[in-house]
Amino acid sequence: MTSEQHSERTIEIDTATLRASFLRSIPRQFQAAAEKLELDLVLEAHLKQTSTPLGKLALAKELIPTLDRQKIITSLTEIDELRTLLSLSDTPSFSGVSDIRTILHKVEL
């Protein structure tokens, strides 16, 4: 197995694990709606656009439905800001971004 194939396999395993964790973390009152809206497929489509494991985790956390009014307002504000930024300029590329948690952990030691 080439390193590229191994990397792709790891990403698939991580995505499957993340998907299962995401589905378990959806509050009970949202389970039926999440299934009807196919939120697991929405998550998978969004995960294909992320470049780092940290981005995948953050995305999954952001997609979990909530009843918290302040979180909803904050999320809608962020969406409006992003729409404005995207309409004003080119979309920034994050393809070269790497996860620096390992380096930061070593520095803490």
DSSP file (Angstrom, degrees, kcal/mol; ACC not computed):
  #  RESIDUE AA STRUCTURE BP1 BP2  ACC     N-H-->O    O-->H-N    N-H-->O    O-->H-N    TCO  KAPPA ALPHA  PHI   PSI    X-CA   Y-CA   Z-CA
    1    1 A M              0   0    0      0, 0.0     2,-0.0     0, 0.0     0, 0.0   0.000 360.0 360.0 360.0 130.1    0.0    0.0    0.0
    2    2 A T     >  -     0   0    0      1,-0.1     4,-2.5     4,-0.0     5,-0.2  -0.324 360.0-111.1 -75.4 162.9    1.4    3.4   -1.0
    3    3 A S  H  > S+     0   0    0      1,-0.2     4,-2.4     2,-0.2     5,-0.1   0.846 119.9  54.7 -63.8 -31.7    1.6    6.2    1.5
    4    4 A E  H  > S+     0   0    0      2,-0.2     4,-2.4     1,-0.2    -1,-0.2   0.917 109.1  46.5 -66.9 -42.7   -1.1    8.1   -0.5
    5    5 A Q  H  > S+     0   0    0      2,-0.2     4,-2.4     1,-0.2    -2,-0.2   0.908 112.6  50.5 -64.5 -41.1   -3.5    5.0   -0.3
    6    6 A H  H  X S+     0   0    0     -4,-2.5     4,-2.3     2,-0.2    -2,-0.2   0.910 110.4  50.1 -62.0 -42.4   -2.8    4.7    3.4
    7    7 A S  H  X S+     0   0    0     -4,-2.4     4,-2.3     2,-0.2    -2,-0.2   0.915 110.8  48.7 -62.6 -44.4   -3.5    8.4    3.9
    8    8 A E  H  X S+     0   0    0     -4,-2.4     4,-2.2     1,-0.2    -1,-0.2   0.898 111.2  50.5 -63.0 -39.9   -6.8    8.1    2.0
    9    9 A R  H  X S+     0   0    0     -4,-2.4     4,-2.4     2,-0.2    -2,-0.2   0.901 109.4  50.9 -64.8 -41.4   -7.8    5.1    4.1
   10   10 A T  H  X S+     0   0    0     -4,-2.3     4,-2.8     1,-0.2    -1,-0.2   0.909 109.4  50.5 -62.2 -43.0   -7.0    6.9    7.3
   11   11 A I  H  X S+     0   0    0     -4,-2.3     4,-2.7     2,-0.2    -1,-0.2   0.912 110.0  50.4 -62.4 -42.3   -9.2    9.9    6.2
   12   12 A E  H  X S+     0   0    0     -4,-2.2     4,-2.6     2,-0.2    -2,-0.2   0.922 112.0  47.1 -61.3 -44.7  -12.0    7.5    5.4
   13   13 A I  H  X S+     0   0    0     -4,-2.4     4,-2.6     1,-0.2     5,-0.2   0.926 113.3  48.5 -63.0 -45.3  -11.8    5.8    8.8
   14   14 A D  H  X S+     0   0    0     -4,-2.8     4,-2.8     1,-0.2    -2,-0.2   0.903 111.9  49.6 -62.1 -41.1  -11.6    9.2   10.5
   15   15 A T  H  X S+     0   0    0     -4,-2.7     4,-2.7     2,-0.2    -2,-0.2   0.915 111.6  48.1 -64.8 -43.4  -14.6   10.4    8.6
   16   16 A A  H  X S+     0   0    0     -4,-2.6     4,-2.2     2,-0.2    -2,-0.2   0.912 114.4  46.3 -63.9 -42.5  -16.6    7.3    9.4
   17   17 A T  H  X S+     0   0    0     -4,-2.6     4,-2.4     2,-0.2    -2,-0.2   0.920 114.0  48.1 -64.7 -44.1  -15.7    7.6   13.1
   18   18 A L  H  X S+     0   0    0     -4,-2.8     4,-2.7    -5,-0.2    -2,-0.2   0.891 110.1  52.5 -64.0 -40.3  -16.5   11.3   13.1
   19   19 A R  H  X S+     0   0    0     -4,-2.7     4,-2.4     2,-0.2    -2,-0.2   0.927 110.8  47.0 -61.5 -46.0  -19.8   10.7   11.3
   20   20 A A  H  X S+     0   0    0     -4,-2.2     4,-2.0     1,-0.2    -2,-0.2   0.911 113.7  48.0 -63.1 -43.1  -20.8    8.1   14.0
   21   21 A S  H  X S+     0   0    0     -4,-2.4     4,-1.6     2,-0.2    -2,-0.2   0.901 110.5  52.6 -63.4 -41.6  -19.8   10.4   16.8
   22   22 A F  H  X S+     0   0    0     -4,-2.7     4,-0.6     1,-0.2     3,-0.3   0.929 109.2  48.5 -59.2 -47.6  -21.7   13.3   15.2
   23   23 A L  H >< S+     0   0    0     -4,-2.4     3,-0.7     1,-0.2    -1,-0.2   0.875 111.2  50.4 -63.8 -37.5  -24.9   11.2   14.9
   24   24 A R  H 3< S+     0   0    0     -4,-2.0    -1,-0.2     1,-0.2    -2,-0.2   0.796 107.3  55.4 -68.9 -27.6  -24.6   10.1   18.6
   25   25 A S  H 3< S+     0   0    0     -4,-1.6    -1,-0.2    -3,-0.3    -2,-0.2   0.550  78.3 107.9 -86.9  -6.6  -24.1   13.7   19.7
   26   26 A I  S << S-     0   0    0     -3,-0.7     5,-0.1    -4,-0.6    40,-0.1  -0.583  81.7-109.1 -71.4 125.2  -27.3   15.1   18.1
   27   27 A P    >>  -     0   0    0      0, 0.0     3,-2.2     0, 0.0     4,-0.5  -0.187  25.3-114.2 -55.9 147.1  -29.8   15.8   21.0
   28   28 A R  G >4 S+     0   0    0      1,-0.3     3,-1.3     2,-0.2     4,-0.5   0.840 114.0  59.6 -53.1 -40.8  -32.7   13.4   21.2
   29   29 A Q  G 34 S+     0   0    0      1,-0.3    -1,-0.3     2,-0.1     4,-0.2   0.676 109.7  45.0 -67.0 -14.3  -35.3   16.1   20.3
   30   30 A F  G <> S+     0   0    0     -3,-2.2     4,-3.0     2,-0.1    -1,-0.3   0.449  85.1  95.6-104.0  -2.8  -33.5   16.6   17.0
   31   31 A Q  H <X S+     0   0    0     -3,-1.3     4,-2.1    -4,-0.5     5,-0.2   0.908  86.0  45.0 -58.7 -47.5  -33.0   13.0   16.0
   32   32 A A  H  > S+     0   0    0     -4,-0.5     4,-2.4     1,-0.2    -1,-0.2   0.923 116.7  45.8 -64.1 -44.0  -36.0   12.7   13.8
   33   33 A A  H  > S+     0   0    0     -4,-0.2     4,-2.8     2,-0.2    -2,-0.2   0.901 111.0  53.2 -65.3 -40.5  -35.4   16.0   12.0
   34   34 A A  H  <>S+     0   0    0     -4,-3.0     5,-2.5     1,-0.2     4,-0.4   0.889 111.6  46.1 -62.3 -39.3  -31.7   15.1   11.6
   35   35 A E  H ><5S+     0   0    0     -4,-2.1     3,-0.7    -5,-0.2    -2,-0.2   0.926 113.9  47.7 -68.6 -44.7  -32.6   11.9    9.9
   36   36 A K  H 3<5S+     0   0    0     -4,-2.4    -2,-0.2     1,-0.2    -1,-0.2   0.886 116.3  43.6 -63.6 -39.8  -35.2   13.5    7.7
   37   37 A L  T 3<5S-     0   0    0     -4,-2.8    -1,-0.2    -5,-0.2    -2,-0.2   0.488 107.2-129.5 -83.6  -3.8  -32.8   16.3    6.7
   38   38 A E  T X>5 +     0   0    0     -3,-0.7     4,-1.8    -4,-0.4     3,-0.9   0.925  38.9 173.1  53.8  50.8  -30.0   13.7    6.2
   39   39 A L  H 3><S+     0   0    0     -5,-2.5     4,-2.8     1,-0.3     5,-0.2   0.794  72.8  62.9 -60.0 -28.0  -27.6   15.7    8.4
   40   40 A D  H 3> S+     0   0    0     -6,-0.3     4,-2.1     2,-0.2    -1,-0.3   0.884 105.2  45.7 -64.3 -36.1  -25.1   12.9    8.2
   41   41 A L  H <> S+     0   0    0     -3,-0.9     4,-2.3     2,-0.2    -2,-0.2   0.848 110.8  53.2 -73.5 -33.8  -24.9   13.4    4.4
   42   42 A V  H  X S+     0   0    0     -4,-1.8     4,-2.2     2,-0.2    -2,-0.2   0.931 109.9  49.0 -62.5 -45.2  -24.6   17.2    4.9
   43   43 A L  H  X S+     0   0    0     -4,-2.8     4,-2.8     1,-0.2    -2,-0.2   0.938 110.6  49.8 -58.7 -48.2  -21.7   16.5    7.3
   44   44 A E  H  X S+     0   0    0     -4,-2.1     4,-1.3     1,-0.2    -1,-0.2   0.898 110.2  50.3 -60.3 -41.3  -20.0   14.2    4.8
   45   45 A A  H  < S+     0   0    0     -4,-2.3     4,-0.3     1,-0.2    -1,-0.2   0.904 113.8  45.4 -63.7 -40.8  -20.3   16.7    2.0
   46   46 A H  H >< S+     0   0    0     -4,-2.2     3,-1.7     1,-0.2     4,-0.3   0.870 105.8  60.0 -70.5 -36.6  -18.8   19.5    4.2
   47   47 A L  H >< S+     0   0    0     -4,-2.8     3,-1.4     1,-0.3    -1,-0.2   0.821  95.1  63.6 -62.0 -30.1  -16.0   17.2    5.5
   48   48 A K  T 3< S+     0   0    0     -4,-1.3    -1,-0.3     1,-0.3    -2,-0.2   0.707 100.6  53.9 -65.6 -18.0  -14.8   16.8    1.9
   49   49 A Q  T <  S+     0   0    0     -3,-1.7    -1,-0.3    -4,-0.3     2,-0.2   0.499  91.3  93.0 -94.3  -5.4  -14.1   20.5    1.9
   50   50 A T    <   -     0   0    0     -3,-1.4    45,-0.0    -4,-0.3    -3,-0.0  -0.595  54.2-163.7 -92.0 153.1  -11.9   20.5    5.0
   51   51 A S        +     0   0    0     -2,-0.2    48,-0.1     1,-0.1    -1,-0.1   0.640  67.4  43.4-107.9 -19.3   -8.1   20.2    4.9
   52   52 A T  S  > S-     0   0    0      1,-0.1     4,-1.9    46,-0.1     5,-0.1  -0.895  75.1-120.9-130.3 156.3   -7.2   19.2    8.5
   53   53 A P  H  > S+     0   0    0      0, 0.0     4,-2.4     0, 0.0     5,-0.2   0.883 116.6  55.5 -59.2 -38.1   -8.5   16.9   11.2
   54   54 A L  H  > S+     0   0    0      1,-0.2     4,-2.4     2,-0.2     5,-0.2   0.897 106.6  50.4 -62.1 -39.9   -9.0   19.9   13.5
   55   55 A G  H  > S+     0   0    0      2,-0.2     4,-2.4     1,-0.2    -1,-0.2   0.886 109.1  51.7 -63.8 -39.1  -11.2   21.5   10.8
   56   56 A K  H  X S+     0   0    0     -4,-1.9     4,-2.4     2,-0.2    -2,-0.2   0.918 111.3  46.8 -64.0 -44.0  -13.2   18.3   10.6
   57   57 A L  H  X S+     0   0    0     -4,-2.4     4,-2.1     2,-0.2    -2,-0.2   0.918 113.2  48.4 -64.4 -43.7  -13.8   18.2   14.3
   58   58 A A  H  X S+     0   0    0     -4,-2.4     4,-2.1     1,-0.2    -2,-0.2   0.903 111.7  50.4 -63.6 -41.2  -14.7   21.9   14.4
   59   59 A L  H  X S+     0   0    0     -4,-2.4     4,-1.6     2,-0.2    -2,-0.2   0.935 109.3  49.9 -63.1 -47.2  -17.1   21.5   11.5
   60   60 A A  H  X S+     0   0    0     -4,-2.4     4,-0.5     1,-0.2    -1,-0.2   0.901 111.2  50.0 -59.5 -40.9  -18.9   18.5   13.1
   61   61 A K  H >< S+     0   0    0     -4,-2.1     3,-0.9     1,-0.2    -1,-0.2   0.896 109.4  51.4 -64.2 -40.1  -19.3   20.4   16.4
   62   62 A E  H 3< S+     0   0    0     -4,-2.1    -1,-0.2     1,-0.2    -2,-0.2   0.783 105.1  56.5 -68.5 -27.5  -20.7   23.4   14.5
   63   63 A L  H 3< S+     0   0    0     -4,-1.6    -1,-0.2    -3,-0.2    -2,-0.2   0.550  77.5 109.2 -85.0  -7.1  -23.3   21.3   12.7
   64   64 A I  S << S-     0   0    0     -3,-0.9   -38,-0.1    -4,-0.5   -41,-0.0  -0.565  77.3-115.7 -70.8 124.9  -24.9   19.8   15.8
   65   65 A P        -     0   0    0      0, 0.0     2,-0.3     0, 0.0   -35,-0.1  -0.226  37.7-171.7 -61.1 150.1  -28.4   21.3   16.2
   66   66 A T        -     0   0    0      1,-0.1   -40,-0.0     2,-0.1     0, 0.0  -0.966  34.4-155.0-141.7 156.4  -29.0   23.5   19.3
   67   67 A L        +     0   0    0     -2,-0.3     2,-0.6     5,-0.0    -1,-0.1   0.403  61.2 120.3-104.0  -4.2  -31.8   25.3   21.1
   68   68 A D     >  -     0   0    0      1,-0.2     4,-2.1     2,-0.1     5,-0.2  -0.498  53.9-155.6 -68.4 110.7  -29.4   27.8   22.6
   69   69 A R  H  > S+     0   0    0     -2,-0.6     4,-2.5     1,-0.2     5,-0.2   0.877  90.4  51.1 -57.2 -43.0  -30.7   31.2   21.3
   70   70 A Q  H  > S+     0   0    0      1,-0.2     4,-2.7     2,-0.2    -1,-0.2   0.896 109.3  50.1 -65.7 -39.8  -27.4   32.9   21.7
   71   71 A K  H  > S+     0   0    0      2,-0.2     4,-2.5     1,-0.2    -1,-0.2   0.893 111.3  49.8 -63.8 -38.7  -25.5   30.2   19.8
   72   72 A I  H  X S+     0   0    0     -4,-2.1     4,-2.5     2,-0.2    -2,-0.2   0.930 112.0  47.1 -65.1 -45.4  -28.1   30.4   17.0
   73   73 A I  H  X S+     0   0    0     -4,-2.5     4,-2.2     2,-0.2    -2,-0.2   0.920 113.1  49.1 -62.1 -44.7  -27.8   34.2   16.8
   74   74 A T  H  X S+     0   0    0     -4,-2.7     4,-2.5     1,-0.2    -1,-0.2   0.919 111.4  49.5 -61.0 -44.6  -24.0   34.0   16.8
   75   75 A S  H  X S+     0   0    0     -4,-2.5     4,-2.2     1,-0.2    -2,-0.2   0.913 111.0  48.5 -62.8 -43.4  -24.0   31.4   14.0
   76   76 A L  H  X S+     0   0    0     -4,-2.5     4,-2.2     2,-0.2    -1,-0.2   0.873 110.7  51.6 -65.5 -36.2  -26.3   33.4   11.9
   77   77 A T  H  X S+     0   0    0     -4,-2.2     4,-2.4     2,-0.2    -2,-0.2   0.920 109.5  49.8 -64.3 -44.1  -24.2   36.5   12.3
   78   78 A E  H  X S+     0   0    0     -4,-2.5     4,-2.4     1,-0.2    -2,-0.2   0.885 109.6  51.7 -62.0 -38.9  -21.1   34.5   11.3
   79   79 A I  H  X S+     0   0    0     -4,-2.2     4,-2.5     2,-0.2    -1,-0.2   0.922 109.7  49.2 -63.9 -44.0  -22.9   33.3    8.2
   80   80 A D  H  X S+     0   0    0     -4,-2.2     4,-2.1     1,-0.2    -2,-0.2   0.908 111.4  49.6 -60.9 -42.3  -23.8   36.8    7.3
   81   81 A E  H  X S+     0   0    0     -4,-2.4     4,-2.6     2,-0.2    -2,-0.2   0.911 111.2  49.2 -63.3 -42.5  -20.2   38.0    7.7
   82   82 A L  H  X S+     0   0    0     -4,-2.4     4,-2.8     2,-0.2     5,-0.2   0.915 109.2  51.7 -64.6 -42.8  -18.9   35.1    5.6
   83   83 A R  H  X S+     0   0    0     -4,-2.5     4,-1.8     1,-0.2    -1,-0.2   0.915 110.8  49.0 -58.8 -42.4  -21.4   35.9    2.8
   84   84 A T  H  X S+     0   0    0     -4,-2.1     4,-1.3     2,-0.2    -2,-0.2   0.941 112.2  47.7 -62.6 -47.7  -20.3   39.5    2.8
   85   85 A L  H  X S+     0   0    0     -4,-2.6     4,-1.5     1,-0.2     3,-0.4   0.907 111.9  49.9 -60.0 -42.8  -16.6   38.5    2.7
   86   86 A L  H  < S+     0   0    0     -4,-2.8    -1,-0.2     1,-0.2    -2,-0.2   0.826 109.9  50.6 -67.8 -31.0  -17.2   36.1   -0.1
   87   87 A S  H  < S+     0   0    0     -4,-1.8    -1,-0.2    -5,-0.2    -2,-0.2   0.742 111.8  48.7 -78.0 -21.1  -19.1   38.6   -2.2
   88   88 A L  H  < S+     0   0    0     -4,-1.3     2,-0.3    -3,-0.4    -2,-0.2   0.738 121.0   1.9 -89.5 -25.4  -16.4   41.2   -1.8
   89   89 A S  S  < S-     0   0    0     -4,-1.5    -1,-0.1    -5,-0.1     2,-0.0  -0.868  87.9 -63.3-150.9 179.8  -13.3   39.2   -2.7
   90   90 A D        -     0   0    0     -2,-0.3    -2,-0.1     1,-0.1    -3,-0.1  -0.346  60.1 -97.7 -68.6 153.4  -12.0   35.9   -3.9
   91   91 A T        -     0   0    0      1,-0.1    -1,-0.1    -5,-0.1     2,-0.1  -0.582  42.2-119.5 -71.9 128.6  -12.4   32.8   -1.7
   92   92 A P        -     0   0    0      0, 0.0     2,-0.5     0, 0.0    -1,-0.1  -0.406  22.6-126.9 -69.7 147.6   -9.2   32.2    0.4
   93   93 A S        +     0   0    0      1,-0.1     3,-0.2    -2,-0.1     0, 0.0  -0.822  27.5 176.2 -96.9 130.7   -7.5   28.9   -0.1
   94   94 A F    >   +     0   0    0     -2,-0.5     3,-1.5     1,-0.1    -1,-0.1   0.130  47.6 113.6-113.4  17.6   -6.7   26.8    2.9
   95   95 A S  T 3  S+     0   0    0      1,-0.3    -1,-0.1   -45,-0.0    -2,-0.0   0.766  77.8  48.5 -64.7 -26.0   -5.3   23.9    1.0
   96   96 A G  T 3  S+     0   0    0     -3,-0.2    -1,-0.3     2,-0.1     2,-0.2   0.429  84.0 117.6 -93.1   1.2   -1.8   24.4    2.4
   97   97 A V    <   -     0   0    0     -3,-1.5     2,-0.3   -45,-0.0    -3,-0.1  -0.462  45.7-166.9 -71.2 135.8   -3.0   24.7    6.0
   98   98 A S        -     0   0    0     -2,-0.2     2,-0.5   -46,-0.1   -46,-0.1  -0.884  28.4-101.7-123.8 158.8   -1.6   22.0    8.3
   99   99 A D        -     0   0    0     -2,-0.3     3,-0.3   -48,-0.1     4,-0.2  -0.663  32.0-176.8 -79.6 120.1   -2.5   20.9   11.8
  100  100 A I     >  +     0   0    0     -2,-0.5     4,-2.5     1,-0.2     5,-0.2   0.260  52.0 106.6-103.4  11.4    0.0   22.4   14.3
  101  101 A R  H  > S+     0   0    0      1,-0.2     4,-2.5     2,-0.2    -1,-0.2   0.882  78.9  53.4 -58.5 -39.3   -1.3   20.8   17.5
  102  102 A T  H  > S+     0   0    0     -3,-0.3     4,-2.0     2,-0.2    -1,-0.2   0.918 110.5  46.7 -62.5 -43.8    1.5   18.3   17.6
  103  103 A I  H  > S+     0   0    0      2,-0.2     4,-2.1     1,-0.2    -2,-0.2   0.921 112.6  49.5 -63.8 -44.3    4.1   21.1   17.4
  104  104 A L  H  X S+     0   0    0     -4,-2.5     4,-2.0     1,-0.2    -2,-0.2   0.883 108.9  52.8 -63.3 -37.7    2.3   23.1   20.1
  105  105 A H  H  X S+     0   0    0     -4,-2.5     4,-1.3    -5,-0.2    -1,-0.2   0.908 109.2  49.1 -63.4 -41.8    2.1   20.1   22.3
  106  106 A K  H  < S+     0   0    0     -4,-2.0    -2,-0.2     1,-0.2    -1,-0.2   0.889 109.4  52.5 -64.4 -38.9    5.9   19.6   22.0
  107  107 A V  H  < S+     0   0    0     -4,-2.1    -1,-0.2     1,-0.2    -2,-0.2   0.876 105.4  55.1 -64.9 -37.7    6.5   23.3   22.8
  108  108 A E  H  <        0   0    0     -4,-2.0    -1,-0.2     1,-0.3    -2,-0.2   0.830 360.0 360.0 -64.5 -31.7    4.4   23.0   26.0
  109  109 A L     <        0   0    0     -4,-1.3    -1,-0.3    -3,-0.2    -2,-0.2   0.493 360.0 360.0 -71.7 360.0    6.6   20.1   27.2
